Each structure stands twice: as structure tokens, then as C-alpha cells.
Amino acid sequence: MRAAYLLRRLLYSAVAFGISVTIMFVILRLMPGDYITLYLEGIYVIAPPEVVQAYNHAYGIDRPLIDQYFSYFLGILQGDWGYSLSYSRPVLDVISEKLVWTLVILLPATILSIIAGIAIGAYSGWRRGSKADVALLNGMIFLRAIPSYWLALMILLVFAFYLGLFPLGGYVSLSALDTGIDPLDVLNHAALPIFTLFLFSVTGTYYLMRNSMLMTAGEDYIVTARAKGLDDMTILRRHALKNAMLPMVTRVALQCAGMLTGSIFVETIFSWPGIGMLTFEALQVRDLPLLQGILLMDTLIVIVANIGADMIYPFVDPRVEVGNDARA
Amino acid sequence: MIDRRKPGIILLCCAVFFLACCVPASAAVPGDTDGDTLVSEGELSTAIQGYLNATYAGGSGGLDRAALSLAAHNTLNIPYGQIVVAVSGERDLLQPAYIDAKGVPEGSLIYEGLVTRTRDKGHIGWLATSWESSADGTTWTFHIPEGATWHDGEPVTASDVVFSYDYLKEKGLKNSGVLKHVTSVEPLDDTTVVYYCDCCMPLFPDILSTGPGVAIFPEHIWSAIENPAKQSDPEYIGSGPFKYVSSVSGDSYKLEAYRNYHGTLPYVDKVVRKLYSSQDTQILVLKQGKVDYVYDLAPATARSLQSEKGIGVTQIPAGGKAYEVAFTCDVYPANITGFRQALSHAVNRDRMCGQIDSLATEPTDTVFLVPSLAGDQVNEDTNGLYDYDLDKAKKMLADAGFTLKTEGGKNVLYGPDNTPVTITIPLGDKASINKVDEKIVLVLKEDWDAELGIRIEVENLQADSSAYKKRIGETAVHFDGMPGFFHDDISRLDNFQKSPRGHNYYHFDNATFNDLIDELSNTMDAVERQAIGDELQVILSEQVPCIPVCSMDSFNAYRSDRFAGFDDLILEGGGDINILSHIKPASTEVNR
């Protein structure tokens, strides 16, 4: 049953992916302007028409749109996501290289924010109305309200510039040019970006967990557990938390996908060479093939994250059986 | 009795202390006593004596051992130390497929072009030691030095120059458009190469060196590569003063002085370029001393650094953009010459400069060329003709058939067709950077709207570059913000020529002007060219297709406590390759 469901989901996801690719292809080509000319104007200031023509031909822009679409679609399926204008390399190569570095800061930040958000949110919801809850809630509201760019800059200023505890940017020290990349050096450089991303995302997890816990705390089985004489912490750990965490599964899956593009600010401020900074650079120089590839990758990740969330659910809540028809 | 002198003395000491702290510490090259950043043999000899005296004879002063070593390196022109340069984008780092992605000689320290350009429109030979042209400008001969080698030791010959041209054309690389008028390139011998062009090319060295220019690549490496755009170059073999050492993808790369360089060896041994994507971060690392040179700073940022100890700031006149109010000369009411002439007296440049940044802009009172760049190419007779005088503007509008009326307490200008004059000004593209166009339109509204009765409507197309480009051909007035070097030579007046390809930005079409441009393109003699340029500027002053507003300066900052010689070199121009080849280490701290 589960296998059949998985197959069905994969099929639907493939269709969703195909539709996304088509929409992206159409929208990006409906955008006004000739991106080859715009890109070449970054080199020539006024792009010579013969060079524009040569590049239109090289990149297949002068072919009929339907031709371009089928070539593009087939190329994607075969792993050819096009060629970056600014890097002069396959788009997939460029994205893969940058994705690794984004994951270096994204995964720890996401895991930490999930753990912290769940723990603090659960405690805050369980202790609703208490001084701790009020302090935490207001603290998170304040944190959420801070503009992300400003927060990243302040963290950089305080911890890297004034206190000198961490480097000001990049992912390695200059010594890497002589001795190669040292993982500890990378970790040292990643600390502030991870911390910043953590602060950005922990608030969302906290709110959701707190609200979920507020709803769970009022359930009958919690009252029953109390009536049985269990202490508060035991009820929280054994009954309330597990049930309150169910909505978090979807949240976590989508958060992982969402943070990928949300890391633009962090990566730019900390000069971290990930997908976020790649997107920023591609926008600056109008490297359309690269932007297209980044959007495609984002779409793929969201689809995979959704499937992943669906598949994880039964393990979190055995009552849920994916693929079961709701009718008896 | 109160000693009134005491507070005064205290104040004086505080002032001296304050001033001392505020004056940025600027290091001289150890041993250099005449301030020319070079340590002559005589100066080195004096420094050695001072050292020996201090070390062995109980004397005082003198350089320490490390500083003496630095002085000796300078005298003998042995590269020393390392400079770290901040770059803002990964496109400024080495790309694996460099030959396709890049190619601008002044932006590369590894690869050389034949020549590079200086600020006064002269050229310094890089790979070429000398060059000459035929009388008709269709043939250009370049001489490359004997004994020049690539970084792998192979000799650089004329064959490499020929190959670079053929390869660029055959493979359709990004810079191939630069050489569109070159029909062939032939070697005369191992060190002489000739470019044959299909038309007169009076500014051929310019074409080779700027916007974007071309570099020379080694035939023995690239001839074997079928698809250079897909080729990852692991070694970056060039002929420039620096050679590739190592790189960390997406972060930094290191070069070192090429000891067998055919020209003058750099004084700095190593150059590291490190990526700091945000300008805020670049300033912080400069202050922290992790980086020695940052460029393209915003004026306010640069000013904030001027009082920092150990940091020098260079302000390059007209190094940024040059702004103008441009007319579309075939759109009403800009199609009326009298209207354009009248409005040329209604542009308050001083106020506009004040709005943009009074300390970083210079009003331009010529007809197009920026004086600090074009120098004596500016026709003095056409300077200052567009003086700000609203009364004159009103009178000239009346002479052109426009009528100024007062309706409901407001001035309204009626055109010859008896309808109120309304002008739509699109905002976008290059003039929108730092919202310069918004600041210009603010001042224009005060004068054109309130005083002259011209209704101004603004269309914000900053997010849509293509729509903006289309719109400027439909509206009577728009703003332009091209780089300063687009206004630095009389050859740039071809911006106003109606070419066979169609309209220029201004839709300006003057038969005499068009013919003069053709004549200029086919004239080699500098005196004759200047005479034509003067005529062209007179036509522009009469026809007024545009009203120059101002030019903006550009700013760089560097560690003045570690390096000497930046200021003059930056102002000379020639890009990074000129600067980084000639600056001198001034502190032993750079030996890292």
C-alpha cells in the first residue's frame, strides 16, 4: 500500500516538476528584454549587434520557442541544465558546487533551530501565561521583527569586528591558499552564518510548536494523564510533545527547502559562496540560464521535501497510514 | 591668582594630540628619504650606515634589520611582501574558463594585452614595446620584446598574437567583437606582428585595451583545445607580471611576481584577491588590516575612512559616471531646436550636484566631453554656454513660439500648437544607480515646472531595463549616466551620429555632423582630428541634443601604513595591472 502510494506520489511529483519547468520557461522568456544583450552590456557597455547575434545563436535563442522548450526539457532530464553565461560552465556543475557550501551552514542551522524551536516552543506552550512563556514569546517576537539584513550585519560587527572572535567573511582563511582547506578553519568561518541562520529560523519553529502545544495541552488525554497522577514533565515528554510535534514534520520539511533561498542575505553579508550568493550574483549580471537552474533546483527540493514529509509521517504517528483511502 | 595660561596650554596639547590622531598615518618606504617611493643606491647606502651605526656603534635611529631588508629589496627591485585586494563578486575571481569569461587586460594580472591605457589617453606598452600605424590607419604594427616568456617558460612570439586573434574569431569568444574591423593578423618575424583593418582605425590601441579589450594567449596550450568555453584551465599560463600560484574556489586566489617577466618586475611579490561580497564587510576588513586595498567605494563610505589611521583614500575625478539631461530630438517639444536651447539655461548644475553629493561631483559646463578626462580636446569656445539663467530660458522659449501664462496662480507653458507643454521623464537604467536620476528630476521640477510652466511627469522604470530603453525613444527628455570614459575623447562624439544602423540615443540627425564624424573616423593626424572635434562641438552647442550635468568621482581606499605609491598610480589609470605592478611595500608587516 505504502509502495503504491509512493509510486503515485512520485508520478504526481514528476508531473508537478514538469509543470514548474514549463511555467518557469515561459515566464522567464516572457520577461521583457533580451538577456544576452543585457549580459553582454556588462562586458561591452554597448553590446555590438554582431556579438549579440552570435551569442543568440550559440545559446539557441534564435530558434523557435517550441524548439527551445523541448530541447530544454529533454536536456533537464538528461542532466544538461544549460550553460552559465558568467561562469562559462554547465549550470548543474556550478549549482552543485555551491549547494554543498550552502548545506554546510544550512543543515546545522536547521537542525539546531528545529531542536531549539521545538524544545523552547513546547516548554513555552506548556507553561502558557507564566513569566517564562511571556519572556520567551516577547523575545521571539522581537527577534522576528528585526530585519534579517540588519541582524546579520550586527552579528558580523559585534562578534567578528569588535570582539574579533570570528572571521569577517569567506569560508576559509588565506592560509588555505598554501596548505589547503582545513575543516576546522571552515567551521570557524561557518560559525557566524550558522548562528545567524539559526536566529532567522528558530522563531518560526517556536511559534508553530507553541501553538501546537497550546492545542494539545487542552486535550482530554492530557487531563486523563494528570488524573492518573503523572507529573508535569512526564506528561509533557510522553504524551503532549509527541502529539504536538506532528505539524512540525511538514514545517521542518518545507523549512529546509525555504531556507535555501532565504540564505541570500546571510551568504552575501558573510561572503559565503553558497546558492544564496550565487542567486544574487546571477541576478546582478542577468545570467538567465543560471537563474533558471537555481529555480529548478529549488522546485526539486521543495517537491522532494514534501514527499519526504509524507513518508516520515507514519513513523512519527503510527495512526497515520499513507495511501489508505479515507472511506471505510 | 588663576594661571590663565594653563587651560590654554592644555587645550593646545589636546589639539595637537587630536590632530595627530586624526591625521592618517602614512608610511614611507623604509630608506626612501626623498619621498619618490624608490630607494636609490645612495639612500640604501645611507640606510646601511645608519643600521651599522645603531647596531654596532651605539648610535641611535636607523632602520632595523627587517626594514633594511625591505629597503634593499626596493633598491634591487626584488619583489617583496604580499598585498591583499578585496573583490566584490565571484566574477572578479579566476574562473576556470577564463579565456572565455574574461579577457580585459587591465582586469587581469596574469594575461597581458599588447597595450594598456592611461588616464590621459596615452598608452603604456605591456606585451608590446612599441607600435606604429600606416598613414591611413588601416595597418598597425606591434613589436614584442625578444626573450619574453610565458609563465611555463615557453617563448612569447608573434605567432601567439596571431593565434589569439584567429582563436578569438574562430571560437566566437565573448571578446571577439572587439576585433570586428580586423581582417587579418600576420607575423613579420618572431617579434613583429601586423594587424590589417578594413577601415581607418585611429584609436586602435584604445580598442585593444579598453571596453573590454583583448589579451594574448599562448598558442602552445590553447591550440589543442577545441572548446575553450568548456575548458577548465588549471594553470592560467599568461605572460603578465604575475603568475598563478593557487586558488580556493569561490573565495580567493594567489599570484606571485613572475621573476622572468620581460618588463619591470613588480615591487610586490604576491597578490591575493579575496572575495568579500558586501562593501560593508570590505570596509571592516580594511580597518582590521586583513585587506590592503578596496575599490569602487560609495562617496560617503570613502569620506568616513579619511580620518582612519593607516588608511588612505583616493578620489579619482570623473572616475565614476557622467550624467546628462538628454533630449530625444524627434519627439515634441524636443524636436524644436529653440526649445532645447532654452532649456540649456534651465539646468541648475550646482544644485543638482548638491543633491547628488557635492563633494563627489563636478558640474560639467561643456557640450559633452568631461574636461578632467578629455583635457585639451574640449573646445574652449563652447564652454560655459549653458549658463543657468531662467530669465534667458523664458525669453528663448518665447522666441521659439512658446507662451507662458499664469493659471490659478501657476505658470503654464503653451506650445506653438496652443496646448500646455507636458514632458514625461522615464527613470531607469544606469542613471538610476544611487537614485541620481530622482535627485536630478527633483531640481528640474523646481525650475521647469514651477518657473517655466512645463508639466513634468515621471515614469519609474527602474525595474524594467528593456521597457526603459524602449521608452526613452518615445519621450522628449530622459537622463543618461554612462561611465566617465564615454565622455573622454572627441571620438566619443560619434554617440550623436545617425549611423547606417539607425538612431542614436538622442535621435539626433544632423547631416553636417554625420559627415564630420565620418571624416573624423578616417583621420589619423591629431591636429586635423582636433579641428574636426572642435567643429563637432560647435554644432552640438548650437543644436543641444543633450545638456551635461555633472561627473561623479570614484573612490578607492588602501592601507597607507603598508603600501606607498597608490595615489599617483590610481590617478594615472591603467587599471589594476599598472597599479599592482608599481606600488611599493612600505612596511615589513606585508611580508606575510
Boltz contact constraints between the chains, C-beta under 6 A:
constraints:
  - contact:
      token1: [A, 32]
      token2: [B, 464]
      max_distance: 6.0
  - contact:
      token1: [A, 32]
      token2: [B, 466]
      max_distance: 6.0
  - contact:
      token1: [A, 32]
      token2: [B, 467]
      max_distance: 6.0
  - contact:
      token1: [A, 33]
      token2: [B, 465]
      max_distance: 6.0
  - contact:
      token1: [A, 33]
      token2: [B, 466]
      max_distance: 6.0
  - contact:
      token1: [A, 43]
      token2: [B, 174]
      max_distance: 6.0
  - contact:
      token1: [A, 43]
      token2: [B, 212]
      max_distance: 6.0
  - contact:
      token1: [A, 45]
      token2: [B, 211]
      max_distance: 6.0
  - contact:
      token1: [A, 48]
      token2: [B, 177]
      max_distance: 6.0
  - contact:
      token1: [A, 51]
      token2: [B, 177]
      max_distance: 6.0
  - contact:
      token1: [A, 54]
      token2: [B, 172]
      max_distance: 6.0
  - contact:
      token1: [A, 86]
      token2: [B, 91]
      max_distance: 6.0
  - contact:
      token1: [A, 88]
      token2: [B, 97]
      max_distance: 6.0
  - contact:
      token1: [A, 88]
      token2: [B, 100]
      max_distance: 6.0
  - contact:
      token1: [A, 88]
      token2: [B, 101]
      max_distance: 6.0
  - contact:
      token1: [A, 88]
      token2: [B, 229]
      max_distance: 6.0
  - contact:
      token1: [A, 161]
      token2: [B, 284]
      max_distance: 6.0
  - contact:
      token1: [A, 168]
      token2: [B, 281]
      max_distance: 6.0
  - contact:
      token1: [A, 168]
      token2: [B, 284]
      max_distance: 6.0
  - contact:
      token1: [A, 168]
      token2: [B, 285]
      max_distance: 6.0
  - contact:
      token1: [A, 169]
      token2: [B, 276]
      max_distance: 6.0
  - contact:
      token1: [A, 169]
      token2: [B, 281]
      max_distance: 6.0
  - contact:
      token1: [A, 170]
      token2: [B, 251]
      max_distance: 6.0
  - contact:
      token1: [A, 171]
      token2: [B, 251]
      max_distance: 6.0
  - contact:
      token1: [A, 172]
      token2: [B, 248]
      max_distance: 6.0
  - contact:
      token1: [A, 172]
      token2: [B, 251]
      max_distance: 6.0
  - contact:
      token1: [A, 176]
      token2: [B, 248]
      max_distance: 6.0
  - contact:
      token1: [A, 177]
      token2: [B, 246]
      max_distance: 6.0
  - contact:
      token1: [A, 177]
      token2: [B, 254]
      max_distance: 6.0
  - contact:
      token1: [A, 268]
      token2: [B, 277]
      max_distance: 6.0
  - contact:
      token1: [A, 268]
      token2: [B, 278]
      max_distance: 6.0
  - contact:
      token1: [A, 269]
      token2: [B, 278]
      max_distance: 6.0
  - contact:
      token1: [A, 271]
      token2: [B, 275]
      max_distance: 6.0
  - contact:
      token1: [A, 271]
      token2: [B, 276]
      max_distance: 6.0
  - contact:
      token1: [A, 271]
      token2: [B, 277]
      max_distance: 6.0
  - contact:
      token1: [A, 273]
      token2: [B, 250]
      max_distance: 6.0
  - contact:
      token1: [A, 281]
      token2: [B, 89]
      max_distance: 6.0
  - contact:
      token1: [A, 281]
      token2: [B, 90]
      max_distance: 6.0
